[in-house]
Amino acid sequence: MLHALVTGNLDAISGLSARTVVLARFLDATLPRLTRGQCAEIVVAFREGVEETMCIADDIPLPDKYHTTLLEQVNVVLAALNRKIDVRC
């Protein structure tokens, strides 16, 4: 029973890790190709999506680590987009 629980948790963590790698590589591949205007539009849409997610998450008891990591990763993405927007040609 314990083995099945550990295996199930390991599978779930592995799946989340794989998704994270794919999304990070996608961001790395696409961000340099976006124009400043596209980045600005994405920032608005991304912020709206994050706000919606946070409203939903407020109704679900989640560990503090979830909220901390969510905000950290949101800030990483926003910083990358804002660096692209602020680049002076």
Secondary structure, 3 states (H helix, E strand, C coil): CHHHHHHHHHHHHHHHHHHHHHHHHHHHHHHHHCCHHHHHHHHHHHHHHHHHHHHHHHCCCCCHHHHHHHHHHHHHHHHHHHHHHHCCC
